[in-house]
């Protein structure tokens, strides 16, 4: 019965459609096709856009949680590093020796000696509330804090936890038991030891209390939106810290939530809290492996942009359908003429005449196609410009990346030298090293520019040599020769000479204790800047150097020379040259030829 009724309705519609004038049939067909096309395109666009936006929202939310966790790990690692530096101090070593000998007589002496170390730790890491060193001969702490004598460390829960753990223990938020004020703190407890003092028979522990309120502020200030909430819990789902806004949901009583959270080091899933769906992103901290940072965000707020796209897509579809119905009568009569006009313009575009544009008094679909054609041409022109611009930016980025790869190998030696000379009281040398290092970095940064004058480049090398002469006393002398002072005004890529001098010191003089000589000579050769660095070191194996310079970026052989060659190639192409030879002094000579340029343009 239903089949017969459907067949009868279909037959009546066909009879009615065929009885209509041709113009009306075109009109109805046109409206139906446009309606179907726009609906399909809008639906597909919505599905693609909503899926992409949803995935981006999920990734962005997880990335935010991961970055926040990384910041927390970094700050906690800084605290752990500060405690290690405390245990490396001489005052701590002397205190451990007295504990080892059960000597109470020097207690106040060591207490005073440790005050500077305590102050420096608190200054370097503002999160630290106080530090307590518990020993059998007495407690050591900053005298600016009021110690609570009623609470012994060895009678606390912290001692029970650390004595059964071979490494440091992080303890969740609690009231400070060891100092007055009952302030909320997180604690890090580790066994006190020193490499020169045996720690086996000792019962010394270091307790670091961290300001809970500041730690909470550190977490919350990294949230980019007010609708995201951060919670720090342990593996059991219990709160590690107490926020100003207390957590109203008990994670530790939700077995399904805990199961999903324990599935990996980080992840995301949807979960229902208080009868509402939330996106949960979590990541486990590295420094405290049983602490988990959880970020929750309302699903509705997270996907509100997707819902907006859905409404917008629906409005666009309805709008286009209504417009097509109103303009279809005109399209049947005027369609061909603008199409031929558009076809002529397309032929001109085929001949690379991209300046042509479609013009029409009408606003029908064909005119819209013409205007879209204009926008396409505008986008093509813009794309061509963008491609040119991106290629220029790519070239700049490659040059900046190659410049940034010039690793300051000497930095660690310089800092060690500053530290040693400071300990030995050689303050003049310390001042000179710090000033030279500051000036060298100032010249090296050069306001973010890639080019600097030859005068600044030579000043950079002078500061570097001054630092190295302090670090390697008596190892070498250097000579700087500029044949014409007018050459100092020309521009060169920054940090192009220092790596060559560095190679001479680190590789050429590696078997020398003294007597090294470096000659840096600047001259003009056939309207080119000629830069020469020569040493009397051990020379190089030319085959190995060539192999290193031809190798990929992951090898360290020939690293500095390869870097300089690549930078010169990016700046000057084939106009620059570099030549490496062994000289008659059993050393190495590196010569560079650079086009003479009095402007810093690239």
Number of C-alpha atoms within 10 A of each C-alpha: 5 7 7 9 10 11 11 11 11 12 12 11 12 10 11 10 14 10 11 12 10 11 13 15 14 16 20 17 13 18 20 15 12 17 19 14 14 18 19 13 14 19 16 12 15 20 15 12 15 19 13 13 17 17 12 12 16 19 14 12 23 22 14 17 27 22 13 23 23 17 16 19 17 15 18 22 15 15 22 18 13 19 22 15 13 21 20 15 13 13 19 23 20 16 23 27 17 17 20 19 11 12 13 13 10 12 17 12 11 18 19 15 16 22 17 12 20 20 14 13 21 17 11 12 15 13 20 21 20 23 25 20 20 21 19 14 19 13 18 23 21 20 12 9 14 12 18 14 11 9 12 13 19 15 9 12 10 18 18 12 14 19 17 9 12 9 10 20 20 22 19 19 20 17 14 20 19 22 20 13 13 12 16 19 27 22 24 23 25 25 22 23 21 19 9 10 13 12 16 8 8 19 17 20 23 23 25 22 26 24 20 25 18 15 19 17 12 16 19 18 10 15 17 10 10 8 11 19 16 22 21 24 20 18 15 15 19 16 21 19 21 18 17 9 6 10 13 8 10 11 17 15 12 11 12 10 17 15 9 15 23 16 9 11 13 18 18 20 14 16 17 13 14 8 7 10 15 21 21 27 25 27 26 26 23 17 18 17 12 13 23 26 22 23 24 23 20 20 16 14 13 19 16 13 15 21 15 12 18 19 13 14 19 15 13 15 22 15 11 16 19 13 14 20 16 13 16 22 17 13 19 14 10 14 15 12 11 18 15 11 14 20 13 13 19 18 11 14 15 10 9 10 12 16 11 13 17 18 13 13 6 14 12 20 17 19 20 14 16 23 17 13 17 18 13 13 17 15 13 13 14 12 14 12 12 13 12 12 12 14 12 12 12 12 14 16 13 15 21 15 12 16 19 11 12 16 10 13 11 15 13 10 15 20 16 13 20 23 13 13 19 15 11 9 11 12 13 11 16 20 14 16 25 16 14 19 20 13 16 21 14 12 20 20 14 14 9 8 13 21 20 22 20 22 18 21 23 22 16 24 25 18 22 21 21 18 26 21 17 18 19 16 12 12 18 21 16 16 12 14 12 16 11 10 11 10 19 17 16 18 24 27 22 22 23 23 22 22 20 22 23 19 19 26 23 13 15 21 22 13 10 14 12 13 12 19 18 22 16 22 16 21 17 16 11 8 11 16 22 19 21 20 22 25 29 22 26 18 20 17 10 12 9 12 17 15 12 19 21 14 15 12 13 7 11 12 18 18 22 21 21 21 20 22 18 18 20 23 15 17 20 14 11 9 12 17 16 16 11 17 15 19 15 10 13 14 21 22 24 20 18 21 21 23 18 16 16 13 13 14 9 11
